[in-house]
Amino acid sequence: MATNIDIIVAILADRAVVIDAAAGEGFQRGDVAGSTTSTLGALFKAKPLRRGSRVLVFSHDFFTQVVRLPEQQAAGMAAQELQTALAFEVEPFSGITADKGAVAYAGGAAEAGVRSWQVLQVANSELTALQAAVRDAGGRLAGVAAVGGAQQALSDTELATTLLQWAADGGVPIIRPQVRKMVSGSRELIVGFVFLLTCAICLGHFFYAKARLERLQRELREAQREAAVNNQISSSNTVLRRQIDDITKRRARRNQAGRTMARYRDAWSVLMRGLMTTSSESVVIRGISSGQIFEADIKGVCVSEHEPGDYLVRLAAAIADSGWQLNTATIAAPSAPGGEGPRSFTFRATLDFPGFVRPGSASLDSDLQLW
């Protein structure tokens, strides 16, 4: 079983095979869908990865070449120096410059004074795309390696055995993407940035809250001023309404008094006309006095005893429906000796019809005062 590898994906020219490296068995076979990245996406879409699976990808698309250097030239080189020298040797053939690609090598056997290495070089852009494809499927790219034409003819079982062995003993060059570890300085920088961001947010919130508080205070003061003005207006309106109501009542009383006086005047006109038109040669009205505003004491003289009664009948007919009521006449004895001569009589006319206020009424007095 390959160390630290869960899934091995082999992409050959004619097929793609997925091997469960953790179990050492189990195969999934698929078609090649163009580039290595596209084929990975199709395979993982058909059968999603287990979350966190570590994936090693073998592909025939990756550039690999055997590089030979004189043993004397390679002697004493550090690992990084040797890797740089090998990358320089394959650059003309891969077309990938050292700063735009990743390099891995394996081997180094010496023969006749020459050492040979198998060199693998993959562009950084392709590595990034492969990492994204595996990450999108829920896994993590553990490494990439090349598979050649010799493995094309192997069965899936033989291919799985070979690739598991390569992954375990490192017999082929494998580029393992570096997992970026946060150094102490970076952590401190991020912590400082988060702290500054938090401070900025708090400061911004403080100014926002302060501005909001000031705005609310202004709105409160304006609302209080408006409430005071509204109260003043309401009080003024109340006073005005009372004054208007008082004026309306006074106008109504004045109008009522006017109507009362008009009817009173009309009633007196009717009475005066009736007194004149109903008089005869034997009846003379010689005086009218008013003890109360709606009463009239009428005095007259006549030549016979029955004349006052006849006169009252004629007068009652003349002033009918005017509101006047006539009381029975009081007839005095003749002033001449022997029972002959003029007789004096007195009767009272009282004005009484609906809507008239009786004498002595306070309402009538107040109404008349308006005049």
Residue, then its C-alpha position, 0 to 999 in steps of 0.5 A: m500500500a502506498t504511503n500517504i496515498d488514498i487514490i491513484v489515477a492513471i490516465l493513459a492514451d486509451r483509458a483512465v483507471v482509478i485505483d483505491a490505494a488505501a485498500g490496495e484494490g478496486f478499480q474504476r475505469g473511464d474514458v480519456a476526456g481530452s486533457t488530464t485536468s478534464t479527464l479528472g473532472a469527468l472521473f470524479k463527477a462519475k464517482p465522487l471522492r471521499r472527503g479529504s482523499r489524497v490523490l496521486v495522478f499518473s498521466h502520459d501527458f506529463f513531460t519526462q526525459v532521461v538526462r545524462l551528466p558526466e559523473q565528475q560534473a555531478a559529483g559534489m552537487a547538492a540536491q537543489e543544485l542538481q535539480t537546477a542543473l537537470a531542469f536546465e537540461v530539459e528546458p529546451f525540450s519541455g519548453i517550460t522555464a525553471d521559474k514556470g514549472a516544477v521538477a522532480y527526478a529519480g535514479g542517478a545510476a552510474e555507467a561508464g562514468v556517466r550518471s542517468w536521471q529520469v526527470l519529470q517537469v510539469a508547468n505550474s499552471e497545469l499543477t494549479a489546474l490539477q489541484a483545483a480539480v481534485r479540491d473541487a471533488g473534495g480531495r487533495l492532490a498528493g503528487v503527479a508522475a508520468v506513465g509511459g507507453a510501456q504501461q499502456a499494454l498492461s492490464d488494469t490489475e498489472l497497472a495497479t500493481t506497478l503504480l502502487q509499487w512506484a508510489a511506495d518506493g519512489g522508483v519514478p520522479i513524483i512532483r509533490p505540490q508543496v502545502r503552504k505552511m504559515v510561518s510565524g511572521s505571516r501568522e503575526l501579520i494576519v493577526g495584526f491585520v485582523f486586529l486592525l480590521t476589528c479596530a477599524i470596524c469598531l471605530g466605524h461602528f462608534f462613529y456610525a452610532k454617534a452620528r445616529l445618536e446625534r440624528l435621533q437627538r435632533e429628531l427628538r428636539e424637533a419632535q418636542r418643538e413640533a409638539a409644543v407648537n401643536n399644543q399651542i395651536s390646539s389651545s388657540n383653537t380651543v379658545l377660538r372655538r369657544q369664542i366662535d360658539d359664543i358668537t354663534k349663540r349670541r347671533a342666534r339669540r339676536n336673530q331670535a330677538g329680531r324675529t320676536m320683535a318683528r312678530y311683536r311689531d306685526a302683531w301690534s300693527v294688526l291690533m292697531r288696524g283692527l281697532m281703527t277698522t272695527s270702530s263705529e259712530s257709536v264706539v270711540i277708542r280713547g286710550i291704549s296702555s300697556g302694563q306688560i310688553f305683550e298686554a294692552d289695556i284698551k279704553g273707550v266710550c260707547v253710547s249703548e250698553h251692548e256696543p262694547g260686546d258687538y265691538l269685541v266681536r268685530l275686533a276679534a274677527a279682524i285680528a284673528d290668527s294674529g295671536w291676540q286674545l281679548n278679555t271680556a269688556t268691563i262697562a262703567a255706568p252712564s255718566a249722565p243723570g237718568g241712565e243716559g249718555p256715554r258709557s266707558f268700557t275697558f278690555r285687555a288684549t293679550l298677545d299669545f302664540p307659539g314661539f313668543v316668550r312670556p313677559g318677565s322672561a330672562s331669555l326675552d330680556s337678554d335677547l332684547q338687550l342685543w338690540 
